[in-house]
């Protein structure tokens, strides 16, 4: 069994699977930064958690670690936000996808989902359960639970 990691800053190197408790928004952003070190061209990060769990803050951490300069906000209404980042010294596209309003795989396909998910960029999908057909076996899964005391419990693991 993998031990539970609990730190005040959540700045930890990650071995998967990982179980992490974050106490603050800054901890959540730091954990996203740590996860970014595991990403490569074509990576998919599948986020699952209730409203207010910290999915967008986690994504901010990933984007910051990948050199994104723009402000990261939830793409709830636009569904997809595209950012320019840097991975291993090379430019890379980062797709931040909010699948909450999608009715399923067909909706995602209709807006060009395949091009993002199966391309060379990095795709981060909030509400991944709404598009299960696009979560491949190599996806990094991040399940977030809000604990009673407002802390967040993160379970990070590979889909396969």
Backbone bond lengths (Angstrom), bond angles and torsions (degrees), N, CA, C in turn:
res aa  C-N    CA-C-N  psi(-1)  N-CA   C-N-CA  omega(-1)  CA-C   N-CA-C  phi
1 X - - - 1.453 - - 1.528 108.95 -
2 X 1.302 117.24 134.01 1.454 122.71 179.16 1.526 108.94 -75.52
3 X 1.335 117.80 132.17 1.460 119.42 -179.07 1.526 111.86 -70.05
4 X 1.307 114.67 154.28 1.453 121.34 176.08 1.518 108.23 -78.96
5 X 1.318 116.82 127.78 1.452 121.99 178.38 1.516 107.04 -98.26
6 X 1.312 117.39 125.59 1.462 119.91 175.33 1.511 107.56 -134.69
7 X 1.324 114.76 115.34 1.454 119.69 177.71 1.513 108.33 -131.11
8 X 1.310 115.65 158.23 1.454 118.26 179.19 1.515 111.62 -70.04
9 X 1.325 117.41 -30.70 1.459 119.10 -176.59 1.525 113.11 -102.79
10 X 1.340 117.22 -13.44 1.471 122.05 -176.67 1.526 111.41 57.89
11 X 1.316 118.73 17.59 1.462 121.27 176.51 1.511 107.27 -90.10
12 X 1.297 115.08 89.78 1.445 120.79 -176.04 1.519 109.01 -135.95
13 X 1.313 116.48 150.06 1.453 117.20 171.71 1.517 106.15 -76.46
14 X 1.301 115.85 145.25 1.450 120.02 -173.72 1.518 111.79 -105.08
15 X 1.300 115.72 129.12 1.448 122.81 166.63 1.520 104.99 -111.23
16 X 1.320 116.25 132.50 1.459 119.51 -175.81 1.518 111.62 -95.56
17 X 1.314 117.84 143.22 1.463 126.55 -2.44 1.524 110.83 -73.37
18 X 1.323 115.57 153.40 1.461 121.33 179.45 1.518 109.67 -125.48
19 X 1.312 115.35 142.67 1.462 122.77 174.02 1.514 105.54 -122.55
20 X 1.329 116.91 117.51 1.460 121.40 -173.70 1.521 109.56 -131.22
21 X 1.317 116.60 138.21 1.457 121.63 173.10 1.522 107.88 -108.92
22 X 1.332 116.10 126.03 1.463 122.20 176.69 1.525 108.84 -112.41
23 X 1.318 115.45 136.41 1.465 120.89 -176.72 1.516 113.88 -97.48
24 X 1.340 117.77 -20.41 1.459 121.01 -175.44 1.531 110.40 -137.79
25 X 1.321 115.39 167.81 1.465 121.28 174.46 1.525 109.60 -60.37
26 X 1.317 117.62 -41.77 1.465 120.50 179.17 1.525 111.36 -60.92
27 X 1.344 116.76 -37.24 1.462 120.30 175.92 1.519 110.58 -62.01
28 X 1.323 116.26 -41.95 1.465 121.40 -179.12 1.521 110.61 -64.41
29 X 1.316 117.55 -43.17 1.465 121.62 177.01 1.531 109.47 -62.10
30 X 1.324 117.79 -43.49 1.467 121.67 179.29 1.526 111.89 -62.13
31 X 1.318 116.35 -38.79 1.462 119.73 177.97 1.531 110.18 -65.16
32 X 1.327 117.41 -40.15 1.462 120.56 175.03 1.520 111.47 -58.99
33 X 1.331 116.53 -41.15 1.466 120.56 177.10 1.524 110.74 -60.90
34 X 1.322 116.62 -41.16 1.465 120.59 178.98 1.525 111.43 -64.20
35 X 1.313 116.36 -41.17 1.462 119.94 179.83 1.523 111.09 -65.07
36 X 1.314 117.63 -33.89 1.464 121.59 -178.08 1.526 111.53 -56.22
37 X 1.323 117.35 -28.79 1.471 120.77 179.72 1.521 112.23 -64.88
38 X 1.331 117.23 -19.27 1.461 121.40 -179.07 1.527 113.15 -90.43
39 X 1.321 116.91 -7.10 1.465 120.40 -172.67 1.517 112.04 -85.57
40 X 1.321 113.84 152.79 1.462 121.76 177.15 1.520 108.15 -142.01
41 X 1.302 115.75 173.73 1.465 120.88 178.61 1.524 108.83 -54.94
42 X 1.346 116.45 129.18 1.452 121.61 179.15 1.521 114.93 88.50
43 X 1.338 117.98 1.30 1.467 120.58 -179.52 1.522 111.90 -65.44
44 X 1.335 114.85 145.80 1.453 122.82 172.95 1.521 107.49 -121.77
45 X 1.336 115.67 127.64 1.461 121.79 175.69 1.524 106.08 -111.24
46 X 1.321 116.34 117.09 1.459 122.69 -176.18 1.526 109.40 -104.09
47 X 1.344 116.14 110.19 1.463 121.92 -176.21 1.522 110.68 -99.81
48 X 1.314 115.58 134.72 1.448 121.68 177.91 1.526 108.76 -135.55
49 X 1.317 116.20 131.36 1.462 120.93 178.17 1.508 109.65 172.99
50 X 1.331 117.26 160.44 1.465 120.67 -177.95 1.533 112.25 -70.86
51 X 1.326 116.02 169.27 1.465 120.96 174.36 1.526 109.32 -53.30
52 X 1.316 115.98 134.98 1.453 120.69 177.50 1.514 115.11 80.00
53 X 1.326 117.70 9.94 1.463 120.65 -177.70 1.523 112.81 -75.93
54 X 1.338 117.63 -22.77 1.457 120.24 -179.68 1.516 114.21 112.81
55 X 1.321 117.38 17.40 1.467 120.61 -178.99 1.526 111.88 -59.55
56 X 1.321 117.33 -43.23 1.467 120.29 -178.73 1.525 111.12 -72.07
57 X 1.325 118.82 -37.47 1.470 120.14 175.98 1.521 110.79 -64.04
58 X 1.314 116.79 -39.78 1.462 121.31 176.33 1.524 109.99 -60.72
59 X 1.333 116.11 -43.92 1.464 121.56 177.75 1.523 110.81 -62.89
60 X 1.329 117.47 -38.28 1.475 120.55 176.52 1.522 110.62 -56.93
61 X 1.319 116.46 -42.76 1.461 120.03 178.74 1.512 112.35 -61.87
62 X 1.324 116.54 -44.43 1.466 120.51 177.56 1.525 109.82 -59.53
63 X 1.332 116.28 -48.71 1.469 121.17 -177.40 1.530 111.45 -62.97
64 X 1.318 116.88 -42.54 1.471 119.77 178.83 1.523 110.67 -60.41
65 X 1.339 117.06 -42.93 1.463 120.71 -179.63 1.524 111.66 -66.17
66 X 1.330 116.32 -24.97 1.466 120.80 178.99 1.528 112.52 -95.34
67 X 1.326 116.64 14.86 1.456 121.23 172.12 1.513 116.08 79.67
68 X 1.331 118.65 15.39 1.463 120.43 178.28 1.522 108.54 -69.44
69 X 1.320 116.46 130.47 1.465 121.68 -177.35 1.525 112.86 -95.36
70 X 1.332 116.78 -24.33 1.463 120.40 -178.20 1.529 111.03 -71.61
71 X 1.327 115.03 160.38 1.457 121.15 174.71 1.523 107.67 -74.92
72 X 1.318 116.95 129.94 1.459 122.45 179.91 1.521 108.85 -91.73
73 X 1.317 116.18 121.99 1.458 121.67 175.69 1.526 108.05 -127.29
74 X 1.311 115.75 163.77 1.457 119.90 179.23 1.524 109.76 -66.87
75 X 1.336 117.08 130.37 1.468 119.76 178.01 1.531 112.06 -85.97
76 X 1.314 117.22 40.24 1.467 121.53 -175.98 1.521 113.01 -54.68
77 X 1.323 117.38 -40.90 1.464 120.43 -176.68 1.514 112.61 -94.80
78 X 1.308 116.89 -32.27 1.468 119.53 179.25 1.523 110.97 -84.99
79 X 1.298 117.60 -17.51 1.466 127.65 -178.11 1.530 112.02 72.32
80 X 1.314 118.19 -41.99 1.462 121.37 -179.13 1.525 110.17 -131.93
81 X 1.318 115.60 130.33 1.467 121.33 169.91 1.520 106.99 -117.49
82 X 1.310 115.81 137.15 1.462 121.46 -178.71 1.525 108.59 -115.13
83 X 1.329 115.90 132.71 1.457 121.52 -179.02 1.523 110.00 -128.73
84 X 1.320 115.50 155.56 1.457 121.77 174.24 1.518 107.97 -99.17
85 X 1.322 115.71 126.00 1.452 121.21 178.72 1.511 110.59 -129.64
86 X 1.331 114.17 -173.48 1.462 121.07 179.79 1.530 108.13 -133.65
87 X 1.316 115.89 130.16 1.454 122.30 177.90 1.519 107.96 -131.14
88 X 1.307 116.75 120.82 1.462 122.63 -179.41 1.529 111.83 52.10
89 X 1.343 115.25 42.51 1.449 121.79 176.48 1.517 115.89 78.92
90 X 1.330 117.60 2.09 1.464 121.04 -178.88 1.523 110.09 -119.33
91 X 1.330 115.40 148.27 1.469 120.76 177.89 1.522 110.19 -65.09
92 X 1.336 114.73 143.22 1.455 120.41 178.39 1.525 109.35 -147.58
93 X 1.319 116.72 143.91 1.466 122.02 175.33 1.518 108.89 -83.96
94 X 1.322 115.13 138.26 1.457 121.70 175.90 1.521 106.94 -119.86
95 X 1.330 115.47 123.95 1.458 121.87 -179.23 1.521 108.52 -107.85
96 X 1.318 116.20 118.44 1.466 122.76 177.55 1.519 105.96 -104.14
97 X 1.321 115.86 113.12 1.463 122.05 -171.06 1.522 109.38 -117.08
98 X 1.322 116.65 130.81 1.463 121.97 174.13 1.523 106.98 -111.86
99 X 1.325 116.34 104.16 1.463 121.67 -175.01 1.526 113.44 -87.82
100 X 1.321 117.85 6.73 1.461 121.32 -175.28 1.526 113.25 -54.19
101 X 1.322 117.17 -42.97 1.473 120.99 -175.89 1.525 113.33 -89.11
102 X 1.322 117.63 1.24 1.459 119.91 179.26 1.527 109.58 -84.44
103 X 1.316 115.42 142.13 1.469 120.82 -178.46 1.525 112.39 -84.77
104 X 1.306 117.28 -0.88 1.458 119.65 178.66 1.512 112.32 146.21
105 X 1.330 114.18 -165.60 1.462 121.02 -176.25 1.524 112.96 -59.63
106 X 1.336 117.39 -38.74 1.470 120.26 -178.49 1.528 111.56 -63.52
107 X 1.330 116.89 -40.89 1.473 120.43 177.10 1.525 110.73 -61.31
108 X 1.322 115.74 -43.51 1.465 120.16 -178.58 1.518 110.58 -66.38
109 X 1.310 116.10 -40.82 1.455 120.57 177.97 1.528 110.87 -62.49
110 X 1.336 116.71 -39.06 1.467 121.94 -178.31 1.525 113.01 -64.11
111 X 1.328 118.06 -25.09 1.471 120.54 179.12 1.532 111.74 -99.56
112 X 1.336 116.70 13.37 1.460 120.21 175.47 1.514 114.56 88.17
113 X 1.305 117.11 25.21 1.465 121.24 -177.77 1.512 114.59 -56.00
114 X 1.327 117.12 -38.51 1.466 119.85 -178.53 1.525 112.09 -59.68
115 X 1.314 116.29 -39.38 1.464 120.39 -178.19 1.523 111.53 -61.20
116 X 1.326 116.48 -35.19 1.456 119.93 178.96 1.523 111.53 -78.08
117 X 1.309 115.75 -53.50 1.458 121.46 -173.75 1.523 112.32 -64.04
118 X 1.314 117.07 -40.10 1.451 120.56 -175.88 1.526 112.63 -100.76
119 X 1.334 116.76 15.14 1.461 121.39 177.88 1.518 111.62 -93.91
120 X 1.319 115.23 -163.37 1.463 121.35 -176.82 1.521 113.79 -93.57
121 X 1.331 117.42 -1.51 1.458 119.94 -179.46 1.515 111.57 -83.33
122 X 1.313 114.99 -169.79 1.462 122.58 174.53 1.518 106.70 -113.00
123 X 1.331 116.48 127.84 1.460 121.89 -179.36 1.524 109.58 -111.90
124 X 1.323 115.45 129.37 1.463 122.24 177.42 1.522 105.72 -118.51
125 X 1.329 116.62 116.82 1.462 121.34 -172.59 1.527 110.25 -113.92
126 X 1.339 116.01 111.93 1.460 120.80 171.07 1.527 107.85 -81.02
127 X 1.324 116.55 145.62 1.466 121.79 -178.68 1.527 110.19 61.11
128 X 1.317 116.13 47.24 1.467 121.77 -175.71 1.529 113.07 -60.44
129 X 1.305 118.45 -23.37 1.458 121.43 178.92 1.513 113.80 -64.89
130 X 1.330 117.16 -16.14 1.463 120.84 178.77 1.524 112.08 -80.11
131 X 1.336 117.59 -15.21 1.470 121.76 179.80 1.536 110.14 -134.31
132 X 1.327 117.35 59.38 1.466 120.18 -173.25 1.525 114.20 -61.29
133 X 1.311 117.76 -27.67 1.456 120.85 -179.71 1.521 113.86 -69.35
134 X 1.332 117.04 -10.90 1.460 121.05 -178.76 1.529 113.05 -106.98
135 X 1.316 116.13 3.86 1.468 119.68 177.61 1.520 106.49 -96.35
136 X 1.332 115.60 99.24 1.455 120.17 -174.19 1.526 112.03 -77.58
137 X 1.320 115.96 171.44 1.459 121.38 -175.25 1.529 112.88 -66.63
138 X 1.319 117.57 -18.41 1.462 121.01 179.59 1.526 113.25 -94.82
139 X 1.324 116.99 3.93 1.471 120.95 -176.92 1.528 111.36 -64.99
140 X 1.315 114.76 144.29 1.462 121.23 169.61 1.522 106.88 -87.20
141 X 1.301 117.33 120.20 1.462 122.23 -178.96 1.525 109.04 -96.36
142 X 1.335 114.92 138.04 1.463 121.16 175.95 1.525 107.22 -132.00
143 X 1.326 115.68 108.09 1.458 121.59 177.15 1.519 107.94 -102.17
144 X 1.327 116.31 127.41 1.468 122.08 -175.84 1.520 109.28 -118.08
145 X 1.314 115.43 132.34 1.464 121.18 174.98 1.522 108.30 -122.98
146 X 1.328 115.64 140.94 1.462 121.09 173.19 1.520 106.57 -87.77
147 X 1.325 115.74 124.06 1.458 120.40 -179.93 1.533 109.44 -88.08
148 X 1.303 116.60 166.27 1.467 121.92 -176.51 1.525 113.41 -54.36
149 X 1.313 117.54 -36.05 1.460 120.58 -175.82 1.526 113.10 -95.34
150 X 1.327 116.21 23.41 1.470 123.77 177.91 1.524 113.73 73.46
151 X 1.315 117.72 3.10 1.457 119.53 171.61 1.522 108.14 -74.14
152 X 1.328 115.50 161.75 1.452 121.27 178.80 1.523 109.03 -114.60
153 X 1.311 115.59 134.71 1.454 121.85 176.36 1.527 108.06 -105.50
154 X 1.315 116.81 120.90 1.461 123.24 -179.47 1.524 109.16 -108.73
155 X 1.316 115.97 129.69 1.459 122.46 171.32 1.523 105.70 -115.26
156 X 1.316 116.76 114.40 1.466 122.57 -175.46 1.522 107.90 -116.35
157 X 1.331 115.95 125.19 1.460 119.60 -175.07 1.528 109.88 -157.27
158 X 1.320 115.43 165.47 1.457 121.14 175.98 1.521 109.07 -84.57
159 X 1.322 116.21 142.96 1.462 121.73 -179.51 1.524 111.98 -65.17
160 X 1.335 117.62 -36.59 1.475 119.26 -174.48 1.500 113.10 -77.24
